[in-house]
Amino acid sequence: MERIYLDYAATTGCDLEVLEAMKPYFTEKFGNASSIHSFGQEAKKGMEDARGALADFIGAKPEEIVFNSGGSEADNHAIFGVAGALQKKGNHIIASVIEHHAVLEPCKLLEKRGYQVTYIKVNNEGLVDAQEVKKAITDKTILISIMHANNEIGTVQPIAEIGKIAREKEITFHTDAVQAVGHIPVNVNELDVDLLSLAAHKFYGPKGVGALYIRKGTRVHNFLHGGDQERGRRASTSNVSGIIGLGKAIELCKEKIEQESAAQIQLRDALIKGLLAKIPRSYLNGHPTQRLPNNVNISFEYIEGESILLNLDMMGIAASTGSACTSSSLEPSHVLLAIGRTHEIAHGSLRFSMGRWTKKSDIDYVLETLPPIVDKLRKMSPLYDDRKTT
């Protein structure tokens, strides 16, 4: 049975060209990048080339890139780093209700330490209103953190508009761009952001490596201490092979992004149109057009997403019910609840996310396979029986 992977938002496979670029740094060029001998300097050069490639992709300067272990660390570094550095200036933070838990959990912890956090609501398509962000600003506001694109429903936020407001008010602005980088154009100057998080495994690089962009002049406390790596901003022996992989992955994205985005939008729209037409009582989650090119999130009434996932997996199709970081939780998605879905409908939601190797035949197979599964499960559901008798 052919296996079809439609969970690229959780993680992507490592591109073979990325793997080939990494290989020498495990065996031949294995030096510690902090060492001054030739082995170390060889590793350091590879790292700096990768830093330059990433900086070029997002419109930054190489010295503004801090390599780390991935998106969650980058988000934590941004939130705690700014809170610590600017605590004498103020104690108010603004975030949206649909942020990734790597932003929400640090905010909740800071609230326990006396900080005030305003959580901006979204509309039923998952969009943040920039004017609501502006209204929430006080003389104690030190940080605004709004994600670039939502990891569950794919809605792309008006980051440039919010960035302009933050710049005018001289407030540090962070965006979690983990889902956006490599899939849609991201330029830190056009977006007016001071801090930006990203992770290599979301754009065909290795897991366990990412970066935080820190605009020159932005005050941020260090997150890890114990060494002077990353210009003294992030201690720890450099993950050279991983950083090389990130650099190669972003180079490939630069070459392919326009073509891949166009192809994935076609697949995305075909899947949305087909599912909504073939399955009654199904609903698209997120903005219909202002969304990531590879994201489809659909709710189905009267059934649970986990049951659909298991049945799809038996048919060789891999999808998800939302964020991979909360897949073990029994609670419904906070994102779906925030856009107005009921607990019951939120529990009956699936996320399909396409990627570099997704084919039209994969989408056709889902459209052939999923409707009978939904029909079968609904017939087994007491909720569906109740609907028919009322």
Secondary structure, DSSP 8 states (H G I E B T S, - for coil): ---EE-BTTT-----HHHHHHHTHHHHTS---TT--SHHHHHHHHHHHHHHHHHHHHHT--GGGEEEES-HHHHHHHHHHHHHHHTTTT--EEEEETT--HHHHHHHHHHHHTT-EEEEE-B-TT--B-HHHHHHH--TTEEEEE--SB-TTT-BB--HHHHHHHHHHHT-EEEEE-TTTBTTB---HHHHT-SEEEEEGGGTTS-TT-EEEEE-TT-----SS-SS-HHHHTS-S---HHHHHHHHHHHHHHHHHHHHHHHHHHHHHHHHHHHHHHHSSSEEE-S-SSSB-TTEEEEEETTS-HHHHHHHHHHTTEE-BSS-GGGTT--S--HHHHHTT--HHHHHTEEEEE--TT--HHHHHHHHHHHHHHHHHHHHH-HHHHHHHH-
